[in-house]
Amino acid sequence: MPAPKIPAHTVEPDGPGRLIVKVRGEIAGHVSEDAEHPGLWVAEDQDGRFMGRVGEPEKAAAFLAAWFGAEDEDAT
């Protein structure tokens, strides 16, 4: 199975230690510093569901964008 395609996405600040990930202008999720695990970032989908932790916010944003893109494909 090929790796999921990561759609073009933007990452915007949303307060200290928090970022918004958008795909085609729609919110795909949020990335925030993990208070319980310093050095890790928490990824949450657009509904606030925990999606995982990762060491780099860019990787968390790419994961959320790919997840959002896959959900969009399932809906069509």
Secondary structure, 3 states (H helix, E strand, C coil): CCCCCCCCCEEEECCCCEEEEEECCEEEEEEEECCCCCCCEEEEECCCCEEEEECCHHHHHHHHHHHHHHHHHHHC
